[in-house]
Amino acid sequence: MSRPETDGMTAADPGRGSRTVSGPAADDSPAEAIVAIPLRHPWRILIAVLLVLGLAVFVLDAAQRPDYGWADVGKYIFDRRISQAAWVTLSLTVYAMIGAIVIGLLLAIMRLSPNPVLKNIAWLYIWIFRGTPVYVQLVFWGLVSLIYPVFTVGIPFMDPWVTIPNAIFTNLYITAVIGLGLNEAAYMSEIVRAGLLSVDRGQEEAATALALSWGQTMRFVVVPQAMKIIIPPTGNEVISMLKTTSLVAAIPLSIDLYGVSRGISAVTFTPVPLLIVASLWYLLFTSVLMVGQHFIEKRFSRGTGRADTGRQSPTSGTAQAGTAPAAIPGTPLPGAPGAPLGNDFGGKG
């Protein structure tokens, strides 16, 4: 008579000893919890304490030194001349960046064009404006009104047909916007070109297969995906442009924030307090721009972030407990003949 099988029976395994084959009741036992002990970083804490103490010592020492002129800082921080100069600096930044973005977009398209003439012209422009200092360029733009007092149209070595007075470069504010915008356009073109090249060519091919025009492809397919690459460096360039406006003294334009603060310090003989005043205004504007850049990056990065690690699938609980998910009735298990390829029941994983 054969011995009946039981739910739990001991099987002999040569070389390994006896082992117990447990039944379904043993699978319900909870898994052992893992206790994670965080690593200690004593040197990190020590360095942080030393840095905080050093900063506190510097602040206390600076507050007691009369050379900083904190009374003059409080006197001129909201001075009408300073506030008006701050808005001039902000307007220079906005207008120069608008022109730089437009020209940079055109240069990027020219660089990506199959036309060798357009490609070489764009490359020459970028080579010149990226290869020379912005201060030197501003000095040159300030001298254009002396080099070209009038603009003429006609045949060379003959009397001009039309003579136009040079009223553009005699306006120092417009000259500053032109000089800053043309220099920044060389950098913006490379940023835009890098963003457009980051989009896979298959996206354009798929848009063409859907009968989308080139403009529709760029507007609805390429540009939205390239913006997450273009936005961060563009925000950095805006902040850099805000500080680069302090170089317009080379034109010379002295109604910006740095120019006005320097003019006041030359009269009152208080250069350090006025430098602090200008720095505080620059910090205010850059802080606002950084906050705006953060939200713009967040807007264009939707759908590209990491998955939520706290969200669990319906089968994650059983997987962590060491049991396999229940098979769907009538569906072959993975690896069995006729089972779909991949790592789940949906075919390709």
Stockholm file with secondary structure:
# STOCKHOLM 1.0

chainA/1-349         MSRPETDGMTAADPGRGSRTVSGPAADDSPAEAIVAIPLRHPWRILIAVLLVLGLAVFVLDAAQRPDYGWADVGKYIFDRRISQAAWVTLSLTVYAMIGAIVIGLLLAIMRLSPNPVLKNIAWLYIWIFRGTPVYVQLVFWGLVSLIYPVFTVGIPFMDPWVTIPNAIFTNLYITAVIGLGLNEAAYMSEIVRAGLLSVDRGQEEAATALALSWGQTMRFVVVPQAMKIIIPPTGNEVISMLKTTSLVAAIPLSIDLYGVSRGISAVTFTPVPLLIVASLWYLLFTSVLMVGQHFIEKRFSRGTGRADTGRQSPTSGTAQAGTAPAAIPGTPLPGAPGAPLGNDFGGKG
#=GR chainA/1-349 SS CCCCCCSSEEEEETTTEEEEECCGGGGGSCCCCCCCCCCCCHHHHHHHHHHHHHHHHHHHHHHHCGGGCHHHHHHHTTCHHHHHHHHHHHHHHHHHHHHHHHHHHHHHHHHHSSCHHHHHHHHHHHHHHHHSCHHHHHHHHHHHHHHCSEEEESCTTSCCSEEEECCSTTSHHHHHHHHHHHHHHHHHHHHHHHHHHTSCHHHHHHHHHTTCCHHHHIIIIIHHHHHHHHHHHHHHHHHHHHHHGGGGGGTTCCCSHHHHHHHHHHHHTCHHHHHHHHHHHHHHHHHHHHHHHHHHHHHHTTTCSCCCTTCCCTTHHHHHTTCCCCCCTTCCCTTSTTCCSSSBTTBCC
#=GC SS_cons         CCCCCCSSEEEEETTTEEEEECCGGGGGSCCCCCCCCCCCCHHHHHHHHHHHHHHHHHHHHHHHCGGGCHHHHHHHTTCHHHHHHHHHHHHHHHHHHHHHHHHHHHHHHHHHSSCHHHHHHHHHHHHHHHHSCHHHHHHHHHHHHHHCSEEEESCTTSCCSEEEECCSTTSHHHHHHHHHHHHHHHHHHHHHHHHHHTSCHHHHHHHHHTTCCHHHHIIIIIHHHHHHHHHHHHHHHHHHHHHHGGGGGGTTCCCSHHHHHHHHHHHHTCHHHHHHHHHHHHHHHHHHHHHHHHHHHHHHTTTCSCCCTTCCCTTHHHHHTTCCCCCCTTCCCTTSTTCCSSSBTTBCC
//
